[in-house]
Amino acid sequence: SASVYDTASWRERAAIKRGDRVYSVALDKTGAHLAVGGRDKIAIVYALEDGRHGRGGAAAPAVEMEVAIGSFIYTIDLTPDARRLAVGTVDSCVYVYAVLGSAAGPGARAGKLLHVLNRDGGIQSVVWSPDANFLAVGGEEHAVTVWQLRQPETAQADERVPTPSEPYIVLPRPSSVHSVAFSDVSLAFASGSLATVYGGPGDYGWSDRP
């Protein structure tokens, strides 16, 4: 299952029951959308903005997007504006979808596949940069890869644009990468017994080459 709590009152805002273990959850910047993925091999984005949904008989949150992936989902992340969803799987792939929601038509739940990133090993962490222009990926391949997936201003939210042939940055690591995190100026990741941060306040950003 997956639960959402209001941090002002610490009351449960939503409780979602899934058919198998949940491995990853993600919220958008405003907390209006929740993405869930796990062993049932389905990525779902729920709309939470229409009130509170608790266990006491309340209606379940509305499904904004639902896609069958075909493999265990280890990690999932929404862009801050909830327009795109990244899904990392055990079969070494990262899938990026446009979250169409009601824009796809009455009753539509399908997302539009925008990108497929093939890696060497299971994906354990995906995270969008705060501006949604970059996606960082970590997993069993002993590297952090950062992909520039900027959606052009002239493109529609669900318009498929070319997938980069190579990552924007590759940071080799001595072991698997278990977790990745982004801020406006920094990129952090955990690999083995080390936690590493690139960039920080000042003139040096995460994308500056050493």
N, C-alpha and C positions, 0 to 999 in steps of 0.2 A: 504494500500500500504506500501511498504518498500523502503527506499532510502539509498544510500551509497554516502558519500562525501569524496573527497580528502582533507585531512587536510592541505596540503601544499598550495593549491589554493582556498579551500572551494568551489570548483565547484562540481556539482553533477556528480558522476561517474556511478551510476546505479539507475534506478527507476523501481520498480516491482509492478505491479498491481495484487492483489489477489481478489478472489470472495467474501470474507467477511473480518471482522476486523482482523488485525494482532496484536497478543498479545506479541510476543517475536521475537527478532532477535539476531544473533550471528555471529561474524567473526572469522576466524582462525588467527594465529599469524601474517601472512604476508598480510592479507587482500585479499587473492586470492579467498576465498570462503565465501559465505554468506548463513546462515541457517535461514529459516523463518517458523513460525508456528502461528496458531491462530484458529479462529472460524470455518474455513473450514475443520478442522480435517485432514489436510495434512501437513506433514513435507517435506520441499524441501530444498536441498542444491544446490545453484547456483555457477557456476564457473565464476569468475570475471577477471581472469588473461589475458583474450584475448582482452584487450582494454577497452575503455570507452563506457558506454551504457546509454545515457541520454534520455530525453523525446522527443527530436526533431527528431523522426523518426528512431533512431538507433535501431539495432536489440536488442532484449532482451537477457540477459545473458543466457548462456547455462545451462540446468538442469543437474546437476551431479548425483543427487539422488532424488527420489520422493517416499514417502510411505504414504498410507492412514492409519491413526491411529484409527479412529472410535470414537474419543472423542475430546472435545475442548483441544487445546494445550495452556497451560498457560506459559510455559517456555521451552527454548531450548538452547543447548550449544554445540559447536564444540570443540574437542581437538585442541591444538595449531597446530598440523600437519594436521588437517582436516581428519583424518583417521576414527574417530568415532564420533557419534552424540548421545547426550542424549536428550530425550524428556520427559517432565513432563506434565501430563494431569489432568483434573478435576476428572477423575474416579479413582484417588489414585494410579496410576501406573507410573513408570519411565521405559521407553524403551530405550535400548542402541543398536544402529545399527552400523555396519561397512559401511562406505561410499565407495562403490565399484567403482562408476563412470565408466570410460572406461574399468577398469579391469574386469568388468562383461560381457563384450562383446559389439559388435556394437549396439548402440541404447539402451543399458540397462540403466534403471533408478532406479531399485529396490536396496534398501539396505538390508543387511543380518542382521536379528535380532540376537544379541549376548546375551542380558540379559533382564530380566523383574524383576523389583523390586516393590513389592506390599507394599504399606504403608497404614496408617490409616488416610485418608483424602486427599483432593485435593492437588496436588503438585504446589507450587507457585514459586519455584526457584531451578534450578540445575546448578552446575558449576563444571568444571574440574579443578584439580590442574594443575599448569604449567607443571609438568612432565607427565601428563595424566595417572597417576597411581591411582588416587583417584577421586571419584565423591561425592560432597557434595549435600545434598537434604534437602530442607526446605518446609514446607507447613502447613496444618491445624492440623497436629497431635501433635503440641506443642513440637517439638524436631527437632534438626539438626542431621541428620544421615550422616556419612561419610562411603563410600563403597570403599574397595580396589579392583579395577578392572584392575589390571596390566595385560597387554597382554604379555605373555612370549616371550622372545627374539626368541625362536625356533618356535613360532606360526606364521602363516600367518595373515595378517591384518584382514581377514574375517573369521578366524577360531574360532568357538565357544568353549569357555573354561568354566569350571564350574562356576556358579554364587555363590558367597558366601552365606551361609545360614544365616549369621548374619552380621550387619554392623560392620565396623572396630571400629567406635566410635559412641556413642549415647550421645548427649548433651540435656537433658531435658530443656524445656523452659516453662514459665507460660502461654504463649499464642502462637498463630500461628506465624510461621516464614515466613516473606514476602520476604526476599532477603538474598542471601548468596554470599560471595566473597572469592577468594583464592589468595594468593601470594606465593612466594617461601617459606616463613617462617611463614605466618599468615593465619588464617581463621577468617573471620568476618561475622556477620549475624545481621539482624534486626528483633526484635520480640517485638510487642507492642510498647511502647515508648522508648525502649532500643536498642542501637547499641553496640554490644559486639565484642571484638577482642581476639582471643587466639593466643599466640606465638608472636614472634617479633625478632629483631636483637639480637644476643647473643646466649646463650646456651639453651634458652627455645624455643621450637618449638611448632607449633599448635597441634601436635600429642602427646606431652608429657602430661601424665595424671596429673591433679592437685594434 
